[in-house]
Amino acid sequence: MREYLQFLGRGSAFTDENNSAFFTDGNELVLIDLPMSSFRKLRKYGTDTLSGISSPDITVLVTHTHGDHTGGIPTFIHYAFYILHRKVTVIAPSEEVAADLRFLAERLEGCRPEAYDLITAKEAARPWLLDVIPTRHSPELEGRCFGYRLNVNGQNVVYTGDTAVIEPFLPYLGKGSLLYSDSSAHDSAVHINVSELIEKTDGLDIQLYLMHLDDPEKIAEAASGSNALIAPLFEEHLS
C-alpha cells in the first residue's frame, strides 16, 4: 500500500492533465475527482497498478461538479462495467451534488443503474472519510463546493478541492497534518493565490502540497524557500 496521496494530474481546468488524486485503503482504490484526462491514465496503467492490489473495489470521491473534476466519471463507469466487470461507487459531498451527479450519469450519459452506486458522504460510512468541509469557490456553484478531511494510512490529510479561501480548512489541521491545497499563480476570485496560501499556513506544523496548478513554473518560484511542495504525480513513483 502506498503512502498518502498520489496524483494522476495536478493541473487546473485549462491544462492538459486536470487535478485528480488517489489512495488505497484495504482493498479499496479511492479516486478524488475524475476528469477525462485521469480516465485515460486509469485505462493506461490499470486499477491494479495504481492500487498495488488485484481487482480493487473502486470509489470516486467528488469535491464539486465542474467538468475538469467530474468529466471522466460516466466514461469510467461504463469502462469499469463493460471492460473490468466491476461496479463503481461514487460518493457526493451532499444531497444536492448527488442529484447533479445522478443527472449527469443517468440522463446525459446513460450509465446503467447496476453499473454504479451513488451515495452521499453521510451514507458512505468509510473509515477514511472523516469530515466534509464546505468551501467557497465558484459563485455559480455556491453551496456545492467542498473539501475533505481524510484518514489516509493513519495520516490526517486535508484536501481542499477547488477553493478561493483556506480559512475553512485551518481548524482541521492538527500537528503533522498534510494539506493538499488548490494553488494559483495569479490573483483570482475562485482560486487561492499561492503566496497568500503559504503566508496563511506559515508557522503551522504541517506539510503543504500544492495542486490544481495553473502555472507550475510561477508556482514553484513562489514556493521556493518555503516548506511547500508540488503534489507528487503517479509517474514520478514509477521512475
C-alpha positions in Angstrom: 0.0 0.0 0.0 1.4 3.4 -1.0 1.5 6.2 1.5 -0.8 9.2 1.3 -1.9 10.8 -2.0 -0.6 10.5 -5.5 -1.8 12.4 -8.5 -2.9 11.4 -12.0 -2.9 15.1 -12.8 -2.3 18.3 -10.9 -3.3 21.0 -13.4 -6.1 23.5 -13.4 -9.1 23.5 -15.8 -7.3 24.8 -18.9 -4.3 22.4 -18.7 -3.7 19.1 -20.4 -3.9 17.0 -17.2 -6.5 18.1 -14.7 -6.3 17.7 -11.0 -7.1 14.2 -9.6 -5.6 12.3 -6.6 -5.9 8.8 -5.4 -5.0 6.5 -2.5 -5.8 2.9 -1.3 -7.4 1.7 1.9 -7.6 -2.0 2.3 -9.0 -3.4 -0.9 -10.4 0.0 -2.0 -8.9 2.3 -4.6 -10.2 5.8 -3.9 -10.1 8.4 -6.6 -10.6 12.0 -5.6 -12.4 13.6 -8.6 -12.0 12.1 -12.0 -11.6 14.3 -15.1 -11.3 12.7 -18.6 -7.5 13.2 -18.6 -7.3 10.9 -15.5 -9.6 8.3 -17.0 -7.1 8.0 -19.8 -4.3 7.3 -17.3 -6.5 4.8 -15.4 -7.1 2.9 -18.7 -3.3 3.1 -19.5 -2.0 1.9 -16.1 -4.9 -0.1 -14.8 -6.5 0.0 -11.4 -4.4 -2.9 -10.2 -1.2 -1.0 -10.9 -2.5 2.2 -9.2 -3.6 0.4 -6.1 -0.9 -2.3 -5.9 -3.6 -4.9 -5.3 -5.6 -7.2 -7.5 -9.1 -6.2 -8.6 -9.7 -3.4 -6.0 -13.1 -2.0 -5.1 -13.3 1.4 -6.9 -14.6 4.6 -5.3 -14.8 8.1 -6.7 -15.0 10.9 -4.1 -16.3 14.1 -5.6 -15.5 17.7 -4.5 -17.7 19.6 -6.9 -19.3 19.2 -10.4 -17.1 21.2 -12.7 -16.1 19.2 -15.8 -12.4 19.2 -15.0 -13.3 17.2 -11.9 -16.2 15.0 -13.0 -15.9 14.7 -16.8 -14.4 11.3 -16.7 -16.8 9.7 -14.2 -19.5 8.5 -16.6 -17.0 7.1 -19.1 -15.2 5.3 -16.3 -18.4 3.8 -15.0 -19.1 2.4 -18.5 -15.5 1.2 -18.8 -15.5 -0.5 -15.3 -18.8 -2.2 -16.0 -18.2 -3.4 -19.6 -14.5 -4.0 -19.6 -13.4 -4.5 -16.0 -16.7 -6.1 -14.9 -16.8 -4.1 -11.7 -19.2 -1.7 -10.1 -18.0 1.8 -9.2 -19.1 3.7 -6.1 -19.4 7.5 -6.4 -19.5 9.5 -3.2 -21.0 13.0 -3.3 -20.4 15.6 -0.6 -24.1 16.5 -0.3 -27.6 15.5 -1.4 -27.6 18.4 -3.9 -24.4 17.4 -5.5 -25.6 13.8 -5.6 -28.6 14.9 -7.6 -26.4 16.8 -10.1 -24.2 13.7 -10.5 -27.2 11.4 -10.9 -28.5 13.7 -13.8 -25.0 13.6 -15.4 -24.7 9.8 -15.1 -28.3 8.7 -15.9 -29.8 11.4 -18.1 -26.8 12.7 -20.0 -24.5 9.7 -20.2 -26.9 6.8 -19.9 -25.0 4.8 -17.3 -26.8 1.6 -16.4 -28.2 1.7 -12.8 -26.5 -1.6 -12.0 -23.1 -0.2 -13.0 -22.6 2.1 -10.1 -23.8 3.2 -6.7 -24.2 6.9 -6.0 -24.3 7.8 -2.3 -23.6 10.8 -0.1 -20.7 11.2 2.3 -23.1 10.9 5.2 -24.2 7.5 3.9 -20.7 6.2 3.0 -19.6 5.0 6.4 -15.9 4.8 5.3 -13.2 4.8 8.0 -11.0 7.0 5.8 -13.7 9.7 5.4 -13.6 11.9 8.4 -15.2 15.3 7.6 -16.8 17.1 4.7 -15.7 20.7 4.6 -17.8 23.4 2.7 -15.8 26.0 1.0 -16.1 29.0 -1.4 -15.1 28.5 -5.0 -17.3 29.4 -8.0 -20.3 31.7 -7.2 -22.4 29.8 -9.7 -21.8 26.6 -7.6 -22.3 28.4 -4.2 -23.1 25.8 -1.5 -22.0 22.9 -3.8 -18.1 23.0 -3.4 -16.4 21.0 -0.7 -13.1 19.7 0.6 -12.5 16.7 2.9 -10.6 15.6 5.9 -9.3 12.1 5.4 -7.5 9.3 7.3 -5.0 8.1 4.7 -2.9 5.2 6.1 -3.2 6.7 9.6 -2.3 10.2 8.5 -4.5 13.2 8.9 -5.0 14.6 5.4 -6.9 17.7 4.5 -7.8 18.1 0.8 -9.3 21.5 -0.2 -10.7 20.7 -3.7 -11.0 24.0 -5.6 -11.2 26.9 -3.2 -10.7 30.6 -3.1 -10.1 30.6 0.7 -8.0 28.5 3.1 -9.8 29.5 6.4 -12.5 26.7 6.3 -9.7 24.1 6.4 -7.5 25.5 9.2 -9.4 24.0 12.1 -8.8 20.5 10.7 -5.0 20.9 10.6 -3.5 19.3 13.7 0.2 18.9 14.2 1.8 16.9 11.5 -1.2 17.1 9.1 -0.8 17.0 5.4 -2.6 19.8 3.5 -3.2 19.4 -0.2 -4.4 22.8 -1.5 -5.6 24.5 -4.6 -2.9 26.9 -5.7 -3.0 29.7 -8.2 -0.1 31.7 -9.6 -2.5 34.6 -10.3 -5.0 36.6 -8.3 -8.4 35.1 -8.7 -11.8 35.2 -7.3 -12.2 31.4 -7.4 -8.7 30.0 -6.6 -6.4 30.9 -3.8 -3.1 32.7 -4.7 -0.1 30.5 -3.8 1.7 33.3 -2.0 -1.4 34.0 0.2 -1.7 30.3 0.9 1.9 30.0 2.0 1.6 33.1 4.2 -1.6 32.0 5.9 -0.3 28.5 6.7 3.2 29.7 7.7 4.0 28.6 11.3 1.7 25.6 11.2 3.3 22.3 11.9 2.1 20.7 8.7 3.3 19.7 5.3 1.8 21.7 2.5 1.3 20.2 -1.0 0.3 22.4 -3.9 -2.1 21.1 -6.5 -4.6 22.4 -9.2 -1.7 24.4 -10.7 -2.4 27.0 -13.4 1.2 27.9 -14.0 3.6 25.3 -12.5 6.8 27.4 -13.0 5.5 30.5 -11.4 4.0 28.5 -8.5 7.3 26.7 -8.0 9.1 30.0 -7.9 6.6 31.5 -5.4 7.0 28.4 -3.2 10.8 28.5 -3.3 12.2 28.9 0.2 9.0 27.7 1.9 8.1 24.2 3.1 5.5 23.9 0.3 6.0 21.0 -2.2 4.4 20.3 -5.5 1.9 17.4 -5.3 3.5 14.1 -6.5 2.5 12.6 -9.8 2.0 8.9 -10.1 4.5 8.7 -13.0 7.2 10.0 -10.6 6.6 6.9 -8.4 7.2 4.7 -11.4 10.6 6.3 -12.4 
